[in-house]
Protein backbone atom coordinates (compact mmCIF):
# COMPACT_ATOMS: atom_id res chain seq x y z
CA UNK A 1 0.00 0.00 0.00
CA UNK A 2 2.99 2.30 0.33
CA UNK A 3 3.51 4.49 -2.69
CA UNK A 4 7.29 4.04 -2.43
CA UNK A 5 7.83 0.39 -1.58
CA UNK A 6 11.63 0.55 -1.70
CA UNK A 7 12.00 3.80 0.22
CA UNK A 8 14.49 4.03 3.06
CA UNK A 9 13.72 5.25 6.57
CA UNK A 10 15.64 8.43 5.80
CA UNK A 11 13.36 9.14 2.83
CA UNK A 12 10.22 8.74 4.94
CA UNK A 13 11.48 11.05 7.70
CA UNK A 14 10.81 14.74 7.07
CA UNK A 15 13.18 17.00 9.03
CA UNK A 16 11.38 20.14 7.91
CA UNK A 17 8.30 19.14 9.88
CA UNK A 18 8.78 20.86 13.27
CA UNK A 19 11.15 18.58 15.19
CA UNK A 20 10.83 16.08 12.38
CA UNK A 21 8.02 13.70 11.50
CA UNK A 22 7.07 10.72 9.43
CA UNK A 23 5.95 11.49 5.90
CA UNK A 24 4.20 8.29 4.85
CA UNK A 25 2.45 8.18 1.48
CA UNK A 26 -0.01 5.51 0.45
CA UNK A 27 -1.49 4.50 -2.90
CA UNK A 28 -5.13 4.59 -1.83
CA UNK A 29 -7.47 5.48 1.00
CA UNK A 30 -7.96 2.86 3.68
CA UNK A 31 -10.98 0.64 4.21
CA UNK A 32 -12.77 0.87 7.56
CA UNK A 33 -11.30 -2.43 8.73
CA UNK A 34 -7.75 -1.16 8.00
CA UNK A 35 -7.98 2.05 10.01
CA UNK A 36 -7.16 0.40 13.35
CA UNK A 37 -4.02 -1.21 11.89
CA UNK A 38 -2.83 2.08 10.41
CA UNK A 39 -3.61 3.85 13.68
CA UNK A 40 -1.50 1.28 15.55
CA UNK A 41 1.35 1.71 13.07
CA UNK A 42 1.33 5.49 13.46
CA UNK A 43 1.11 5.13 17.25
CA UNK A 44 4.21 2.92 17.29
CA UNK A 45 6.11 5.16 14.86
CA UNK A 46 5.53 8.36 16.80
CA UNK A 47 7.94 7.20 19.52
CA UNK A 48 10.74 6.55 17.02
CA UNK A 49 12.82 9.40 15.71
CA UNK A 50 15.74 8.31 13.55
CA UNK A 51 19.12 9.83 14.20
CA UNK A 52 20.81 11.56 11.29
CA UNK A 53 24.21 10.41 12.52
CA UNK A 54 26.20 7.99 10.40
CA UNK A 55 25.76 4.30 11.26
CA UNK A 56 28.68 2.65 13.01
CA UNK A 57 29.69 -0.63 14.56
CA UNK A 58 30.04 -0.65 18.33
CA UNK A 59 31.89 -3.26 20.41
CA UNK A 60 29.68 -4.21 23.35
CA UNK A 61 32.26 -6.40 25.02
CA UNK A 62 34.13 -3.48 26.50
CA UNK A 63 33.60 -0.32 28.48
CA UNK A 64 33.43 2.47 25.93
CA UNK A 65 32.46 0.80 22.65
CA UNK A 66 36.04 0.49 21.40
CA UNK A 67 37.48 -2.96 20.63
CA UNK A 68 40.42 -4.04 22.77
CA UNK A 69 42.16 -7.39 22.49
CA UNK A 70 42.48 -7.64 26.27
CA UNK A 71 38.69 -7.39 26.72
CA UNK A 72 38.04 -9.88 23.90
CA UNK A 73 40.51 -12.32 25.49
CA UNK A 74 38.77 -11.95 28.85
CA UNK A 75 35.42 -12.78 27.21
CA UNK A 76 36.89 -15.90 25.59
CA UNK A 77 38.67 -17.16 28.70
CA UNK A 78 35.83 -16.39 31.13
CA UNK A 79 32.57 -16.85 29.20
CA UNK A 80 30.50 -16.93 32.42
CA UNK A 81 31.03 -13.19 32.82
CA UNK A 82 28.67 -12.59 29.88
CA UNK A 83 25.40 -11.05 31.04
CA UNK A 84 22.36 -13.29 30.65
CA UNK A 85 19.98 -11.86 27.98
CA UNK A 86 16.89 -11.82 30.21
CA UNK A 87 15.35 -8.77 28.47
CA UNK A 88 15.19 -10.73 25.22
CA UNK A 89 13.70 -13.86 26.76
CA UNK A 90 11.38 -12.91 29.62
CA UNK A 91 8.93 -10.61 27.83
CA UNK A 92 5.15 -10.38 28.24
CA UNK A 93 4.19 -11.20 24.66
CA UNK A 94 6.05 -14.54 24.60
CA UNK A 95 4.29 -17.67 25.94
CA UNK A 96 5.90 -19.05 29.10
CA UNK A 97 6.87 -22.40 27.57
CA UNK A 98 8.63 -20.65 24.66
CA UNK A 99 10.48 -18.31 27.03
CA UNK A 100 11.52 -21.26 29.21
CA UNK A 101 12.82 -23.14 26.15
CA UNK A 102 14.82 -20.06 25.07
CA UNK A 103 16.19 -19.76 28.60
CA UNK A 104 17.32 -23.41 28.57
CA UNK A 105 18.80 -23.02 25.08
CA UNK A 106 20.77 -19.96 26.17
CA UNK A 107 22.48 -21.95 28.91
CA UNK A 108 23.00 -24.99 26.65
CA UNK A 109 20.58 -27.19 28.60
CA UNK A 110 18.27 -28.24 25.74
CA UNK A 111 18.41 -31.97 25.15
CA UNK A 112 19.28 -32.02 21.47
CA UNK A 113 19.91 -35.27 19.65
CA UNK A 114 23.68 -35.16 20.20
CA UNK A 115 23.22 -34.52 23.94
CA UNK A 116 20.67 -37.35 24.21
CA UNK A 117 23.10 -39.71 22.47
CA UNK A 118 25.83 -38.83 24.95
CA UNK A 119 23.46 -39.70 27.82
CA UNK A 120 22.76 -43.09 26.27
N, C-alpha and C positions, 0 to 999 in steps of 0.2 A: 504494500500500500504506500510505501514511501516513494516520493517522486524521484529521489536520487538514491537508488539501492546500493551503490558502491561508494557512497560518501563517507568521509572520515569524520571522527568526532570533532576535529578542528573545524571542518566545514559546516557542521551543524551548530556550532557555538558562535553566537554573535556578540562580540565584545562591545559593539556600539550601543548595546541595549542596556542602559543604566550601568549596573555592575557586571553586566554580561547576562546572557540568557540563551535558552535553547531556541533555535529557529528551525523547527521541524515542518516539512512540507509534505503533504499527502496528495495522492492522485485523485481522490474522490471524497465526498462527505461520508460520514460514518452512519451505519445503521443503528437503530436504537439499542440493539443487543451488543454493539461494539463500544458504546460510550463508556461503560464502566471499565472496560479493559484499557481504553485510552486514558481515562481519568487516573487509573492506577499507575500507568506508565509515566504520565506527567508528574504525579505525586512523588514517585521514586526519583525521577530525574531532577526535581527541584533541589534536592539535597546535594547533588553532585555538580561541582564547578571544576572543569578541567584546568589544570595549570598550564600556562604557556611556556613553562621552562622546558628545556631539551630533556628527552628521556635519557636515563643513565642506568648503569648496572651498579648495584650496591651490595657489598659483602656483608651478610648478616651474622657472620661467625665472629666478628670482632666488635670492638668498642665504638669506633667512629665511622664505620662504613668503608674503611680502607682495608684492602687485603694485606695480610702479613703472614709470612710463612710460619712464624712461631705460633700464631693463633690457629692456623690450619693444622699444624702438627699436633697441637693440644687436642683439637677436636677428633683427630684420627686415633690418638693414643688413649684418650679418655672419652669414649662415645657416650657414657652415662651422664655426662655434664650437659648434654643437649636437652633443652626444655621440651617437655611433653606438649604436643599440639592440642591441648584440651579445647581451645576456642574453635578449632575446626571440627572437632568430633562431637562434643556435648552441646548441641544446639537444639532449640525448641522444635524446629520444623523436621527433624530427623527422627524416625521411629526408634524407640529404645533398643530393639534387637539389632538394628543396623548400626547404631552408635556403639553398642557393646562389641559387635564384630569388628568395627574399625579400631576400637580401643585395643582389642586382642591382637589384631594384625599389626598395629603400630609397635607393640612390644614383642612381636615375633612369636606369639602364642597360639596362632591358628594352626589346627592340625591338618596341614596339607598332606598330599599323598606321600611325599618324601619323608615327612616327619612321622606319619603313621607307619611307614615301612621300617623306619629305624626302631620304632617301639615294638614291632613284631606283630 
